[in-house]
Amino acid sequence: MSKLIQLNLDFMGKRRWAFALSLLLVVISLGSLVAQQLKFGLDFTGGTLVELTYEQAPSLDQVRNRLEQAGYEDIVVQHFGTERDVMVRLNQGFTADVGQEVRDVLAQDTPNVHLQRAEFVGSQVGDELKEQGGIGMLVALAGVMLYVAFRFQYKFALGAVLSLAHDVIILLGVFSLFQLDFDLTVLAAVLAVIGYSLNDTIVVYDRIRENFRMTREGGPADLINLSINQTLSRTTITSLTTLMVLVALFLFGGEMIHNFALALIIGIGVGTYSSIYVAGTLLLRLNLQRQDMMLPVKEGAEDDGRP
């Protein structure tokens, strides 16, 4: 079936503007990460745990609002066990009276609330795990570079890793700039964004490689532009359908996955942008040429550039 619409948008014609925007966002993000760093949640910092039991299932939003009105900050409120059991995590040091103080605040709305226990809990992510996670991330990026260099060409490997770094830095920069809680759910979202963005970039790079080998007309910028247009429908449809689910989770999923959904929304938005603009622009900056895509010529065969 012939295509009804053949897109011919000049993405690479705007690459300098896109590159300047990306550079600005990366600089702002790095500046924020250095100046005020990330606002780590209780999973990273530890805090105080208070468990309470109600005679009737309470509204978690009401519990959270009452504690915030009383001056408590960076709190996590969730059910454990039954819907009448509520766990409150506070980003503060433990004191002997903290459990009773929390119970007294909540009893202003619901008198029949009972304190079960209050204790200090350490961080779920210790310094050793942070260090090992960082090393694991570097090893994973090195593996990505080796795979892409072997599967495509070393300039594609550099482009893919730099695109990933671009996406992750901007995502972390947003959380740092606006001081949003960074917990284990957000860390999981960052890892998911890395996989999503890499997959998108590989799809675009695969089409670029094929067009460099098969298409005789046009320079590198023209062929990259052609490849992006050919994969644009796949990129946008995948991103939009994913974003529809994430927006629903953000709006109706509750407080516990609010930042998780937000991180994925930001990451997929930035990842889609980088697949269209950043990945191709980096190849031009790395001076990708048609000769880089030529396959070795077998003895006695004519070199026509075809696979």
Secondary structure as UniProt FT lines:
FT   HELIX           12..14
FT   HELIX           15..35
FT   STRAND          39..40
FT   HELIX           42..45
FT   STRAND          47..54
FT   HELIX           60..69
FT   TURN            70..71
FT   STRAND          75..79
FT   TURN            83..84
FT   STRAND          85..90
FT   TURN            96..97
FT   HELIX           98..106
FT   TURN            107..109
FT   STRAND          113..121
FT   HELIX           127..151
FT   HELIX           154..177
FT   TURN            178..179
FT   STRAND          181..182
FT   HELIX           184..214
FT   HELIX           220..252
FT   HELIX           255..257
FT   HELIX           258..273
FT   HELIX           274..278
FT   HELIX           279..285
FT   TURN            286..287
FT   HELIX           290..293
FT   TURN            299..300
//
